[in-house]
Amino acid sequence: MTTSQGGLAVEAGRTLERIIEDSLTNKGFTSIPYREYIKQPARYGNELLLKNVPYNSIYGHNSKSEFVLKSERYALEVRIECKWQQSKGSVDEKFPYVYLNCIEQMPEENVFIIVDGGGAKAGAIEWLKRACETNKYIPPDKSNKVKLMNISDFIIWINQTIR
C-alpha cells in the first residue's frame, strides 16, 4: 500500500466513524472524547457516545476502541469497534485479535464490531461472523456478547433500539 492509499484508508475509516457519531448525536447522544469525560463524568449527562475509549489489549498494550455508547434511558452500554477495509490489506487478518480483545479485555458485556468497505476476505468475515454467533472462546461463566455488523445493520439497530 502506498502512502496515498494508506491515507485514503484512514480517511475512509474516519468516514465510517463520522456516520456512527452523526447517527447517534442525531438521536440525542452527547459525543465526547473519553479523556474529557473522565475528568467530570456528571457534567455530560446519561446519554453518551464516548470516543477513543481505552482498554488494555491481550498483549498488555494500551489500546483504544472508537466508541462506547452509554445510555441510562435505554439501559445500554456497548463498546463499538470499527474496521474499514475497502481493498486488499491486513485489516481482516486482525479479526481474531480484535475478537479476543472483545471477549477477554473489554469490560463491557456487549461489543459491536462494525466491518465495512467490501474489501475484507470472505473467509475472514465468515470466521468472525461464526465466532460471534457461536460465542467462540467465551467461557460459559461469562456473559459477553460480541455482534458483527456492517454500517447498514448498525443504523437499523439504532432505528429499532433508540426511539
C-alpha positions in Angstrom: 0.0 0.0 0.0 1.4 3.4 -0.9 1.3 6.3 1.4 -1.6 7.9 -0.5 -3.5 4.6 -0.3 -2.8 4.4 3.4 -4.1 8.0 3.8 -7.3 7.2 1.9 -7.9 4.1 4.1 -7.5 6.2 7.2 -9.9 8.8 5.8 -12.4 6.1 4.8 -12.2 4.7 8.4 -12.9 8.2 9.8 -15.9 8.5 7.5 -17.3 5.3 9.0 -16.7 6.7 12.5 -18.5 10.0 11.5 -21.5 8.1 10.2 -21.8 6.3 13.6 -21.2 9.5 15.5 -23.7 11.5 13.4 -26.3 8.8 13.7 -26.1 8.8 17.5 -25.9 12.5 18.0 -28.9 12.9 15.8 -30.7 10.6 18.3 -29.7 13.0 21.2 -26.5 11.4 22.4 -23.6 13.7 23.5 -20.4 12.8 21.8 -17.3 13.4 23.9 -13.7 12.2 24.0 -13.2 9.8 26.8 -10.2 11.8 28.2 -12.6 14.8 28.7 -15.5 12.8 30.0 -13.4 11.0 32.7 -12.4 14.4 34.2 -16.1 15.3 35.1 -18.5 12.4 34.2 -21.5 14.1 35.8 -21.1 17.1 33.6 -22.2 15.3 30.4 -25.4 13.6 31.3 -26.5 10.0 30.9 -26.9 9.6 27.1 -23.3 9.5 25.8 -21.1 8.4 23.0 -17.6 8.3 24.4 -14.8 8.4 21.8 -11.4 6.8 21.9 -12.1 4.7 25.0 -9.0 2.9 26.4 -8.6 -0.7 27.3 -5.6 -3.0 27.9 -5.1 -5.4 25.0 -4.4 -9.1 25.2 -0.8 -8.2 24.6 -0.7 -5.9 27.6 -0.6 -2.7 25.4 -2.7 0.4 25.8 -5.4 0.3 23.1 -8.5 2.3 22.3 -11.9 1.5 20.9 -13.6 4.1 18.7 -16.6 4.3 20.9 -18.6 3.3 23.9 -22.3 4.0 23.8 -23.8 4.6 27.3 -27.5 5.2 27.8 -29.4 5.2 31.1 -32.6 5.7 29.2 -32.2 2.6 27.1 -30.2 0.6 29.7 -27.3 0.3 27.2 -23.5 0.1 27.5 -22.0 -1.0 24.2 -18.4 -0.8 23.1 -18.0 -0.2 19.3 -15.0 -1.3 17.3 -14.8 0.0 13.7 -12.9 -1.7 10.9 -12.9 -0.4 7.4 -11.4 -2.4 4.5 -12.0 -1.2 1.0 -9.3 -3.1 -0.8 -6.9 -5.9 -0.2 -5.0 -5.4 3.0 -4.3 -6.7 6.5 -7.4 -5.4 8.4 -9.2 -8.7 8.1 -6.1 -10.6 9.3 -6.5 -8.8 12.6 -10.1 -10.1 13.2 -9.1 -12.9 15.6 -7.0 -10.3 17.6 -10.0 -7.9 17.7 -12.4 -10.7 18.7 -10.1 -11.9 21.5 -9.8 -8.4 22.9 -13.5 -8.1 22.8 -14.1 -11.2 24.9 -11.1 -11.1 27.2 -10.1 -7.4 27.7 -13.1 -5.1 27.2 -15.1 -4.6 30.3 -18.5 -4.1 28.6 -20.6 -7.2 28.2 -21.8 -6.0 24.7 -19.4 -5.2 21.9 -20.3 -4.4 18.3 -17.6 -4.9 15.7 -18.6 -2.9 12.6 -16.9 -4.0 9.5 -17.5 -2.5 6.1 -15.9 -1.4 2.9 -16.3 -4.5 0.9 -12.6 -5.4 0.8 -12.2 -7.9 3.5 -11.6 -11.5 2.5 -14.8 -13.6 2.5 -13.3 -16.3 4.7 -12.2 -13.7 7.3 -15.7 -12.2 7.5 -17.2 -15.7 7.7 -14.8 -16.7 10.5 -15.7 -13.6 12.5 -19.4 -14.0 11.9 -19.3 -17.6 13.2 -17.1 -16.7 16.1 -19.7 -14.0 17.2 -22.7 -16.2 16.6 -21.3 -19.2 18.4 -19.7 -17.2 21.3 -16.4 -18.9 20.3 -13.8 -19.0 23.1 -16.2 -17.3 25.6 -16.2 -19.3 28.8 -19.7 -20.4 30.0 -19.5 -18.3 33.1 -19.1 -15.1 31.1 -22.0 -13.2 29.6 -20.1 -11.4 26.9 -21.8 -10.8 23.6 -20.0 -9.8 20.5 -22.0 -8.8 17.5 -20.7 -8.4 13.9 -22.4 -5.7 11.8 -21.9 -3.6 8.7 -22.9 0.1 8.8 -26.4 -0.6 7.4 -27.0 -3.2 10.2 -25.9 -0.7 12.8 -28.2 2.1 11.5 -31.1 -0.4 11.5 -30.2 -1.4 15.1 -30.1 2.3 16.1 -33.5 2.9 14.5 -35.1 -0.1 16.2 -33.5 0.4 19.6 -33.3 4.1 20.1 -36.5 6.0 19.5 
